[in-house]
Amino acid sequence: MILRPDYVNEILKYIDTPLVKIVSGVRRCGKSTILEMFRDELLTRGIASDNIIVRRYSEMEYDDMSAKDMYSDIKAAISGKGRCYLILDEVQEIKGWEKVLNDLLENADVDIYVTGSNSKLMSGEISTYLTGRYVSIPAYTLSLREYLDFKGKDVYAGKDMFDEYIKYGGFPVIAISSFEPRTAYQVVDGIYSSVITRDISKRHKIRNKELFDRVVKYIIENVGKTFSANTVVKFLKNEKRELSVETVYNYIKWLEEAFIIYPCQRYDIQGKAVLKTFEKYYLSDISLKYSQMGFDSKMLSAMLENIVFLEMKRRGYDVYIGKNKDKEIDFIAKRREERIYVQVCVKIPEDSDRETANLMEIKDHYHKYVVCYDSLAGGNDNGIEIVNIIDFLLREKW
């Protein structure tokens, strides 16, 4: 097992607190393995294995299990043992799970850790029972540093390993294997299909699956581009298909909930406000695009943006598109009192002002970067740091 210590350390911050710890992210991003690592940590701390109760609700034996069955099973498992640690995988498979956890939290000597592949774990479905009594720990596919760890490479592995990361993405099941690209994309397509079918189509009883698939394909094709639900409706109308704006909104919301995509809203730097129109969307892993469309080097610019976006999310930043009057900044990343501005490009043009001019117009003291795929990228232009993307991703701090 290859460790992902950042996640384990984050979970350990909340050990033995009266909160449900929820690790959530796209299917196969490694949530279950992270909790296995946490279980190992409990054992090293002297917790008896009998006091660590593990349930994987995606397994066949739990098919058709009711909330009452879940409650009875856990109560029987913890009976007479003193304090127990519950590690419950894919709890969204059990309808009414949140009522069970609420009761256990109040009436049993337990510390609860769960995973799930739907963001409703952190919103509507738990608001009634667990408001203020849970903490969310988002899980993502592998960062570049983690990918290098999985491959047994150090941080000096260089451009070839980064190019491999771009080509294969960050799903752990791909990183620990030696697949050819076509096989890797078939594996990712299986992950994608299970999410689309199991977590979205069946859950929301989508009737016109073909039309839904076309909307999803449009979103994937336009990763990193600004569009709205109205844009999608107009596009479909040109294809002689009809869909309401409300339905498109629902489709996008369900894709977000299943962690296929992440929204990136626009932030008005002058007005200091988040704008509600024309968001961008990024994928939870770049390989999801290849699995549907194949790999093409023409995608590089958008995929570099996607990689940088995810890295900022991993580090706990809220990430926005920047709007400064009529100029756009690729990303504004905010975390508590911190803020950074980032432009992403494939290559610094001879007229480098094209990449730095928008940043120069922002009159504050926060750090500004141009992050570039070009291996020779480096230097400083009027306080704006120009940095190679590998160095940017591997830095401990920005």
N, C-alpha and C positions, 0 to 999 in steps of 0.2 A: 504493500500500500504506500503510495507517494503522498506525503503529508501536505496539507494546505493550512499551515499554522495560523495565518491571519484570521481565518474563520473560527478556528478552535479558540483562539485567544479572545475573539469578540464574544463568543458564547460564554466563555469562562467569566467574563465580567459580571454575568447575571446569575451565576450558580447560587442555588439555595435562596434566591429571592422569590417572593410570592407572585411571580409573573409567569405566564405561559410564554416560552421562548419559541418564536416562529421563524424557521429558516425557509425562505420561499424563493423560487426561481423557475426558469424554464425546465421542462423535463430533461433528464440526463445531464444536467449541469454539474452534478456531483453532490447534491444535498444529502443523500443517504450516506454516502461515504464520509462526508464531513461529520455526521452524527456518529458514525462508527469510530472515527478518530476521537470524538468527544467521549464515547463509551470507554475507549482504551485509556483516556486520561483519567476518567473516574476510577478505573481499576488500579492505576498507578497511585492514586490517592488513597487507596485502601478500602474503597467501596466494594462490598461483597457482590459477586456476579449475580447472586440470587435477588439482590435488591435493585438490579438494573433490568427493567422490564422493556423488552423491545417488541414492537408490533409493526409489521409491514402490510398496510391495508390495501396495497395494490396486488398482493398475492391472491391466488385462487381460493385459498381456504377462507378468505374473508369476504368472498362474493356474497352479496345479499345480506350481509350482517347489518342489523339494525342498531340504532343508538343504545337501546336497552341491552342488546347482546354485548355491545362494546363495553358498556358500563359493568355488566355482570362479569365479563371476562377479566377486566382490569381489577375489579374489587377482589375477585378470587385470587388473582396473581399476587396482590400485595398483602393479602390477609396474614396477619400475625408476624410481619417481617420488620416492623418499624419503618423508618424513613426509606422511601423508594424513589428511584429515578425513572421516569417514564420517557421512553424514546419512541415516538409514534410517527411512522413514515406515511406520507400521502393521506393525511387524515380527511381530506375533502371527499374521499371515496365513501365515507360513512355519513349519511344524511343525519344531521342533528348532533354531530360530534362536539360542537361548541357547548351544548348543554351539558354533555358528559364532562368535559374538561372544567367547566365552571363548578359543577358539583364536587368534583375531585379536589379542585383548588380550595374549596371552602371546607370540605368535610373529611379529607384524608391527608395523611402525612406524606405528601408527594412533591417532587420537583419535576416540572413538565417541559419537555422539548418536543417540538413537532416539525415536520416538513410538509410542504404543499406546493403544488404546481399551478395555483390559481391565486391571483392577488386579492380575490374576495376574502381570502383568509384574513386579510388585513383591513377589511372595510365592512360592507353591509352585513355579511353573514355572522360577524362576531360582535357587532356594535351593541346588540341587545344584551349579550351575556358577559362579554369580556372587556367592556369599555374601561380603559385605564388599567387593565390587568394583564396586558401582554406587551411584548417588545418584538419588533420586527427586525430580522437580520437578513437582508437581501443576499442571495447567492447568484453568482454569475459564472459563465464559462471561463476557461483559463485565461489569465493575463499572459502577456509575453514572458514575464519572469517565471510564472508557474509552468508554462509550456516548456521552457528550457529545463526546468527541474524534471518534468515528466520525461524529457528526452535525454536526461543525464548530461546536459550541457551547462557550461557556466555562462555568466553574463557577457563574456567576451566572445561568444560564438559567432557574432557578426551578422552580416547582411544575408548570407545564405539561409540561416535559421529563421531570420525574420521573414524572408520571402516564403519559406515553408509555412510559417505561421499564417501569413496572408492567404496562402493557397488552401490550407486545410482548416483554418478556424480553430476554435478553442474547446470543442466538446472533449471531455476527458477520454471517452471511449475511442476517439480518433487519435488522440495524442499518445496513448499507451500502445497503439497498434502500428503496423507498418503497411497500411493500405496504399494502393495506388489511388490517385485522385478520384477516378471514376467510382471505385468501390467505396471510398470514403463518403462521396456525395450520396451514394445509395443508402448508406447507413444513416446519414443525416436526414435524407428524405423519409426514412422510416420514423425517425423522431418527429419530424414535421407532420407527417401524416397522422401519427397517433395523437398529436396535440389538436390538429384540425378536426379529426373525426371524434375523438373521445372527449376532449375538453371543451370543444366549441360546438360542432355540428349536432352531436347527440344531446349535449347539455342544454342547448338553446333551441333544439328542435327546428333546425334550419331546413326549410322545405326545398328551396331551389339551390341545391348544392353547387351546381354548375356556375350560377351567377355569383354565389359567395366566393367560389374559387377564383373567378375572374377579378373580383374586387381585391382579393388577397394578392393575386399576381400583380395587379396594378401598383399596390402599395410597395411590394418587394422591388418591382422595377424602378420605383421612384424614391428609394431610400436616399435620404440626405437632400431631397428636393422639397420645396415648400408647396403644399397643396391643401385643399380643404375637402370636406364632404361634397360640397357643390361641384368642385373640380371633377371628382370621381363620377358624379351623376351626369355631368356634361360629356365626359369621355364615353360613358356607357351609351348615352343617347346617340353619339356618333357611330356606335357599333350596332344601332337599332335595338338596344336593350333598355329596359326601363326599371328604375329602382328609386325609391324615395330617399331624400336626404336623411330622414330619420333612420331608415334601415342601414344606410352607409355608416352613420354615426354608431349604431349598435355594433356593426361588424368590426369597426375600428376599436371600439371599447372592449369587445370580447377578445380581440387579438392582443390588446394590452393586458387584459386580465390573465391571459394564458402565457404572458411573457414572450410572445413571438416578436412583438415590437415594443419600443419605448418612445413616448412622445418627447419632443424637445420644443418647448414653447419659445416665443419671441419675447425679448426683454428690451423695453425702451430705456436706453441709458439716460437720455435727457429727462424723461418723465418719471424715471425710477418706478416703472410699473410693468407687470407681466401682461402681454397682449393676448387676447383670446382668439385671434384669427391666424390662419395660415401657419400652422405648426409644421415642423419636420418630424419624421419618424426614422428611428434607427433600429436595426435588428438586434436581437439578443445574442446572435452570433452570425458573423459574416458568411459562414458556410451554408446558412439557410438559403441565401440567395443563390449560391452555386448549385445547391441541390435541386433548385427549381429552374434555373436558367443556364447552368453550366458556368465554367470559369472563363472570364474574358479579361485580358489586361486593360481593356477600356473602362472596366469597373474600378480601376485602382484608386482614383481620386475619392470616390464615394466610400470605398472600403477603408481607406486611411482615416477619413472622418469618423466612420463607424467605430474603428478601433480606438481612436482617441476619446470619443464620446464615452465608450464603455469603461475605459480606464479611469476617467474622471468620476464616473458613477461608482466604480469599485472603491474609490478612495473617499467616498462619502460626500462628494460635491453635488449640489443641485446645478444642473447644466441647462443653459439657455442659448438660443441664437441671439446675438446682440444686434440691436437696431440703434444706430446713432445718426439722427436726422435721416438722410436718404442713403446712408451707407450701412452695409451689413458686416458684422463680425461673425466668424464661424461659430465661436463658442465664448460664452461668459460662464465661468464656473465659480459658484459661491459656496462657502462652507463656514458657517458662523461669521466671524469678522474677516475671513479671508476672501480674496477674489483674484482670479487670474483671467486674462484675455488670451485667446488662442486662435490663430489662423493656421489652417492646414493646407499644404500644397504638395504636389508631386515633385516639382523642381522649381528652384528659385530662378525666375527669368533674369535676363541680363539687366533689365530695368527692374531692379528689386523693389522699387517704390510701389509697384503694383501690389505687392503683398504687405508692405508696411504702412502705406499711406492711411488706410482706414484706422489702423491702430494708433497712428500718430495724432489723429484728431481727438482721441480720448484724453482729456486733460485731468488725469488723476495719477496717483502714485503706485497703483497696483501693477504687478508684474505682467508684462506682455511678451508673448511668444509667437514666432513663426515656426511651425513644426513642419519639417520637410523630409520627404523620402530620399532626397539627394544625399548620398553618403558624404559629400564634401560640405554639406550645410554646416555653418557655424559662424560665430562672430556676433557683433552687436551693432545695431543701426539706430542711432539716436535713442538709446535706452531700451530698444526692442531686441530681445535675444532671439537669434536665429539658431535653431537646434535640429539635429538629425532626429527623426522620430524614434529610432531605437534608443538613443540616449535619453530622450524625453520619457519614454515608457518605463525605462529601468531606473530612473532617478528615485531615490528614497523620498525626496521632498522637492516640490516645485517652488 
